[in-house]
Amino acid sequence: MEATLTQLRRQTRKVLRPVLQGARRVVLTEHGEAVAEISPKSSPDRVRALELLRAIGPVKLAVRR
């Protein structure tokens, strides 16, 4: 989704709603040129991270206390 800086200022909630719902990113434009991007924060996927590390080679994890 694209929005202008003016739209962001006037309709902040409406412009940011897709981001807040975690569905989409918003590209902010000024005079038709992209100047910023707002995207949902993603949480790390620990299972996928461990799979990638194991694919690289032997992984030794520290003991949790």
Backbone as CSV, one residue per row, in Angstrom:
resi,resn,N_x,N_y,N_z,CA_x,CA_y,CA_z,C_x,C_y,C_z
1,MET,0.835,-1.164,0.000,0.000,0.000,0.000,0.890,1.240,0.000
2,GLU,0.484,2.254,-0.727,1.200,3.522,-0.733,0.335,4.608,-0.120
3,ALA,0.983,5.546,0.541,0.293,6.691,1.126,1.240,7.886,1.088
4,THR,0.673,9.057,0.960,1.499,10.260,0.980,1.727,10.693,2.420
5,LEU,2.707,11.548,2.605,2.968,12.063,3.943,1.773,12.872,4.444
6,THR,1.094,13.564,3.544,-0.106,14.314,3.924,-1.196,13.370,4.416
7,GLN,-1.393,12.255,3.722,-2.382,11.266,4.162,-2.012,10.716,5.535
8,LEU,-0.747,10.454,5.748,-0.293,9.948,7.038,-0.603,10.955,8.143
9,ARG,-0.352,12.218,7.881,-0.590,13.250,8.880,-2.080,13.406,9.173
10,ARG,-2.911,13.373,8.139,-4.348,13.612,8.305,-5.129,12.377,8.736
11,GLN,-4.688,11.197,8.293,-5.431,9.959,8.555,-4.490,8.874,9.070
12,THR,-3.780,9.187,10.125,-2.749,8.283,10.639,-3.282,6.877,10.891
13,ARG,-4.383,6.771,11.608,-4.924,5.447,11.955,-5.282,4.650,10.705
14,LYS,-5.911,5.299,9.738,-6.328,4.615,8.517,-5.113,4.128,7.713
15,VAL,-4.093,4.957,7.631,-2.892,4.599,6.872,-2.138,3.459,7.558
16,LEU,-2.079,3.495,8.888,-1.294,2.498,9.616,-2.055,1.217,9.943
17,ARG,-3.358,1.198,9.744,-4.160,0.020,10.096,-3.606,-1.288,9.505
18,PRO,-3.259,-1.344,8.212,-2.718,-2.611,7.685,-1.433,-3.053,8.387
19,VAL,-0.607,-2.102,8.767,0.636,-2.433,9.467,0.326,-2.944,10.867
20,LEU,-0.575,-2.261,11.561,-0.918,-2.650,12.927,-1.562,-4.023,12.983
21,GLN,-2.267,-4.393,11.927,-2.886,-5.714,11.875,-1.891,-6.779,11.412
22,GLY,-0.670,-6.353,11.115,0.382,-7.281,10.739,0.238,-7.849,9.348
23,ALA,-0.567,-7.197,8.520,-0.853,-7.768,7.218,0.031,-7.226,6.100
24,ARG,0.284,-5.908,6.090,0.960,-5.312,4.944,1.923,-4.219,5.371
25,ARG,2.758,-3.850,4.427,3.659,-2.731,4.649,3.078,-1.504,3.957
26,VAL,3.488,-0.335,4.403,3.037,0.923,3.820,4.267,1.676,3.334
27,VAL,4.233,2.103,2.092,5.305,2.913,1.530,4.823,4.357,1.540
28,LEU,5.596,5.226,2.183,5.242,6.642,2.245,5.920,7.374,1.101
29,THR,5.153,8.235,0.447,5.684,8.961,-0.699,5.589,10.460,-0.469
30,GLU,6.483,11.173,-1.123,6.467,12.631,-1.122,6.744,13.076,-2.547
31,HIS,5.818,13.810,-3.114,5.906,14.248,-4.506,6.092,13.058,-5.450
32,GLY,5.399,11.956,-5.140,5.422,10.778,-5.994,6.630,9.873,-5.838
33,GLU,7.535,10.225,-4.953,8.756,9.430,-4.757,8.735,8.769,-3.380
34,ALA,9.042,7.482,-3.330,9.063,6.748,-2.062,10.151,7.317,-1.160
35,VAL,9.778,7.626,0.094,10.739,8.186,1.039,10.907,7.330,2.294
36,ALA,9.931,6.468,2.578,10.020,5.631,3.773,9.104,4.430,3.623
37,GLU,9.376,3.432,4.440,8.556,2.221,4.442,8.283,1.830,5.894
38,ILE,7.021,1.521,6.179,6.640,1.058,7.510,6.117,-0.361,7.343
39,SER,6.693,-1.296,8.086,6.272,-2.688,7.938,6.037,-3.310,9.314
40,PRO,5.211,-4.362,9.349,4.957,-5.027,10.624,6.239,-5.641,11.177
41,LYS,6.387,-5.592,12.467,7.544,-6.208,13.110,7.316,-7.708,13.145
42,SER,8.287,-8.442,12.688,8.151,-9.897,12.701,8.903,-10.468,13.893
43,SER,8.323,-11.470,14.485,8.994,-12.115,15.607,9.907,-13.212,15.062
44,PRO,11.022,-13.442,15.717,11.958,-14.447,15.225,11.363,-15.856,15.308
45,ASP,11.635,-16.638,14.302,11.181,-18.022,14.261,12.348,-18.893,14.710
46,ARG,12.361,-19.250,15.973,13.487,-19.999,16.539,13.670,-21.372,15.899
47,VAL,12.585,-22.042,15.590,12.671,-23.376,14.985,13.352,-23.273,13.620
48,ARG,12.927,-22.299,12.820,13.528,-22.119,11.488,15.006,-21.730,11.608
49,ALA,15.324,-20.883,12.593,16.711,-20.472,12.800,17.590,-21.671,13.135
50,LEU,17.094,-22.554,13.994,17.870,-23.752,14.338,18.047,-24.671,13.132
51,GLU,17.011,-24.785,12.304,17.121,-25.604,11.088,18.216,-25.058,10.179
52,LEU,18.261,-23.748,10.027,19.291,-23.139,9.181,20.683,-23.349,9.752
53,LEU,20.809,-23.229,11.068,22.113,-23.467,11.689,22.549,-24.921,11.530
54,ARG,21.615,-25.835,11.692,21.952,-27.260,11.546,22.351,-27.581,10.109
55,ALA,21.755,-26.896,9.147,22.099,-27.121,7.747,23.535,-26.686,7.463
56,ILE,24.014,-25.694,8.220,25.383,-25.212,8.042,26.388,-26.231,8.557
57,GLY,26.070,-26.873,9.656,26.994,-27.841,10.237,26.637,-28.098,11.683
58,PRO,27.503,-28.815,12.401,27.224,-29.127,13.801,27.040,-27.857,14.632
59,VAL,26.014,-27.900,15.460,25.708,-26.758,16.328,25.680,-27.244,17.767
60,LYS,26.408,-26.577,18.619,26.394,-26.925,20.017,25.738,-25.766,20.763
61,LEU,24.601,-26.057,21.392,23.871,-25.031,22.107,24.315,-24.960,23.557
62,ALA,24.327,-23.761,24.112,24.690,-23.571,25.509,23.582,-24.141,26.388
63,VAL,23.975,-24.640,27.550,23.008,-25.189,28.496,22.274,-24.044,29.161
64,ARG,20.941,-24.137,29.214,20.147,-23.108,29.886,20.195,-23.330,31.392
65,ARG,20.223,-22.261,32.123,20.264,-22.361,33.590,18.943,-21.988,34.169
